[in-house]
């Protein structure tokens, strides 16, 4: 049971059809206009199936997408095959993005929370700092500790209907409080005319973070925090009902 299997990647956009990629692109543009209005090149680290990259490319930016899942990258390549302003790379090829070549790095949909080990986070932040131009921006969201602890992960069912096909997703979390990690198992059943045609399990191990440790990671890796908020309000500190927090940091 791994993360982002081929089958899961193929239905990923359906599972998250309601996510407001355009609204998030609006927030990113607002941040860029405020802090680095001349920015043109954006690194989308953890680009997944390419939805943020597409939204931003349509606004005139040049995108460099990096992801460690070949399955989601294949979906992104098909989606963006006609765009010459989007360049996609597997994480093993990320050095193709040259030092000091990027104005803004985005790491969205809680990609940072997939990095469970401190060494992995530090290596990632060092990489981002290396590819950013002087005073370049990093924009990222993550599972926010106070919200996760207050709301608690729950078992959930969700149903999706596409024509004659139905997709049922059962999400089962296992919470490791000591290590601030939640293992999220997605069991997915696909049926057509009341007959099961596919079943898959995709597991995602998510780490949640607290304000002080995020600020410490960033300071140690050469970043200054400009904003700590949420997608709904970038300028207000998240409360304990916020599952995800949003950070804007600048290379110093």
C-alpha positions in Angstrom: 0.0 0.0 0.0 1.8 3.1 -1.2 1.0 6.7 -1.9 -0.3 7.9 -5.3 -0.6 4.6 -7.1 -1.4 4.7 -10.8 -5.1 4.1 -10.1 -5.3 6.8 -7.4 -3.5 9.3 -9.6 -5.9 8.7 -12.5 -8.9 9.6 -10.3 -7.2 12.2 -8.2 -8.7 15.2 -10.0 -12.2 13.7 -9.5 -11.7 13.2 -5.8 -10.6 16.8 -5.4 -12.8 18.4 -8.0 -14.2 20.9 -5.5 -10.8 22.3 -4.5 -10.5 26.0 -5.3 -7.3 26.1 -7.4 -8.3 29.4 -9.0 -9.0 31.0 -5.6 -5.6 29.8 -4.3 -3.9 31.2 -7.5 -5.6 34.5 -6.7 -3.9 34.5 -3.2 -0.5 33.6 -4.7 -0.8 36.5 -7.2 -1.8 38.9 -4.4 1.4 37.8 -2.5 3.5 38.2 -5.6 2.2 41.7 -6.3 2.8 42.7 -2.7 6.4 41.4 -2.3 8.0 40.6 -5.7 5.9 42.1 -8.6 8.5 41.4 -11.2 8.3 37.6 -10.6 7.9 35.5 -13.7 9.3 32.1 -12.9 7.6 29.8 -10.3 8.7 26.4 -9.0 5.7 24.2 -8.1 7.3 21.7 -5.8 5.0 18.7 -5.3 3.0 19.8 -8.4 0.9 16.6 -8.5 -1.5 16.5 -11.4 -0.6 20.1 -12.4 -3.7 22.0 -11.3 -1.9 24.9 -9.6 0.7 25.0 -12.4 -2.0 25.2 -15.0 -3.9 28.0 -13.2 -0.7 30.1 -12.8 0.6 29.4 -16.4 -2.7 30.8 -17.7 -2.0 34.0 -15.8 1.3 34.4 -17.6 3.9 32.8 -15.4 6.5 30.2 -16.4 6.1 27.1 -14.3 8.6 24.5 -13.3 6.8 21.5 -11.7 8.6 18.9 -9.6 7.0 15.8 -8.1 8.3 12.4 -6.8 5.3 10.5 -8.1 5.7 9.4 -11.7 2.0 8.5 -11.7 0.7 12.0 -11.0 3.3 13.5 -13.3 2.0 11.4 -16.1 -1.5 12.9 -15.5 0.1 16.4 -15.4 2.0 15.8 -18.7 -1.2 14.8 -20.5 -3.1 17.8 -19.1 -0.4 20.3 -19.9 1.1 18.8 -23.1 0.2 21.8 -25.2 1.8 24.4 -22.9 5.3 25.4 -23.6 5.4 27.5 -20.4 5.2 24.5 -18.1 8.2 22.2 -17.5 7.8 19.0 -15.5 10.4 17.0 -13.7 10.6 14.0 -11.5 12.1 14.8 -8.1 15.3 12.8 -9.2 15.7 15.4 -11.9 15.1 18.5 -9.8 18.6 19.8 -10.3 17.5 20.7 -13.9 16.1 23.8 -12.2 19.2 25.9 -12.0 20.5 27.8 -8.9 19.2 31.3 -8.5 16.7 30.9 -11.4 13.3 31.0 -9.6 11.4 34.0 -8.3 8.8 32.1 -6.3 8.5 28.5 -5.0 5.0 27.2 -4.1 4.6 23.9 -2.2 0.8 23.4 -1.8 -1.9 21.1 -0.8 0.0 20.2 2.3 3.0 18.7 0.4 5.3 19.7 3.3 3.3 17.4 5.6 4.4 14.4 3.4 7.9 15.1 4.7 7.9 13.2 7.9 11.6 13.4 8.9 13.5 16.6 10.0 16.4 15.8 7.7 14.1 15.6 4.7 12.6 19.0 5.5 16.0 20.7 6.0 17.2 19.2 2.7 14.1 20.4 0.9 14.4 24.0 2.3 18.1 24.0 1.4 17.2 23.1 -2.2 14.5 25.7 -2.4 16.9 28.4 -1.1 19.5 27.4 -3.6 17.1 27.7 -6.6 15.5 31.0 -5.5 16.8 34.3 -6.6 17.9 36.8 -3.9 14.8 37.8 -1.8 12.8 35.1 -3.6 9.6 33.9 -2.0 8.4 30.6 -0.7 4.7 30.0 -0.3 3.5 26.7 1.4 0.7 25.2 3.4 0.8 22.3 5.9 -1.2 20.4 8.5 -1.5 22.7 11.5 -1.0 21.0 14.8 -3.5 22.9 17.0 -6.2 22.3 14.4 -5.4 18.6 14.0 -5.4 18.1 17.8 -8.6 20.0 18.3 -10.6 18.6 15.4 -9.1 15.1 15.5 -8.8 12.9 12.4 -12.0 11.0 11.7 -13.1 8.0 9.6 -15.2 9.3 6.7 -17.1 8.1 3.7 -17.4 10.1 0.5 -19.3 9.2 -2.7 -18.6 10.4 -6.3 -20.8 9.7 -9.3 -19.5 9.9 -12.9 -22.1 8.8 -15.5 -22.9 5.2 -14.7 -19.9 4.8 -12.4 -19.8 5.4 -8.7 -16.7 5.8 -6.6 -16.8 5.3 -2.8 -13.9 6.4 -0.7 -13.5 5.3 2.9 -10.8 7.3 4.8 -9.4 5.7 7.9 -6.8 7.6 10.0 -4.4 6.3 12.6 -3.0 9.0 14.8 0.5 8.7 16.2 0.4 11.6 18.8 4.0 11.0 20.0 5.4 11.7 16.5 2.8 14.1 15.3 1.9 11.9 12.4 -1.4 10.7 11.0 -1.4 7.6 8.7 -4.4 8.1 6.3 -5.7 5.0 4.5 -7.9 5.7 1.5 -9.9 2.6 0.5 -11.6 3.2 -2.8 -14.3 1.1 -4.5 -15.3 1.8 -8.1 -18.6 0.3 -9.3 -20.6 0.3 -12.5 -24.2 -0.8 -12.6 -23.9 -2.1 -9.1 -20.9 -4.2 -10.0 -17.5 -3.6 -8.4 -15.0 -3.0 -11.1 -12.0 -1.9 -9.1 -10.7 -1.6 -5.5 -7.6 0.1 -4.4 -5.9 1.3 -1.2 -3.7 4.3 -1.1 -2.0 5.3 2.2 -0.6 8.8 3.0 1.5 9.5 6.1 1.0 13.1 7.1 3.0 15.1 9.7 1.5 18.1 11.4 3.5 21.0 12.6 3.4 23.9 15.1 4.2 27.5 14.5 7.4 27.6 16.5 9.0 24.6 14.8 8.0 25.8 11.3 9.6 29.2 12.1 12.7 27.5 13.5 13.1 25.3 10.3 12.8 28.4 8.2 15.2 30.5 10.2 17.8 27.8 10.3 17.6 27.4 6.5 17.9 31.1 5.7 14.3 32.3 5.4 12.3 35.1 7.0 8.6 34.6 7.7 6.5 37.4 6.1 3.0 36.0 6.7 1.5 33.2 8.8 -2.2 32.6 8.3 -4.6 30.6 6.2 -6.0 30.6 2.7 -9.1 32.4 4.0 -7.0 35.1 5.8 -3.3 35.3 5.2 -2.9 38.1 7.8 -4.5 36.4 10.8 -2.8 33.7 12.9 -4.7 30.4 12.5 -6.9 29.3 15.4 -7.5 25.7 16.6 -10.2 25.1 14.0 -7.8 25.6 11.1 -6.6 22.2 9.8 -4.2 23.8 7.4 -1.9 26.9 7.8 -0.3 29.0 5.1 3.1 30.6 5.2 4.9 33.1 3.1 8.7 33.3 3.6 11.5 35.2 1.9 15.0 34.1 1.2 17.5 36.2 3.3 
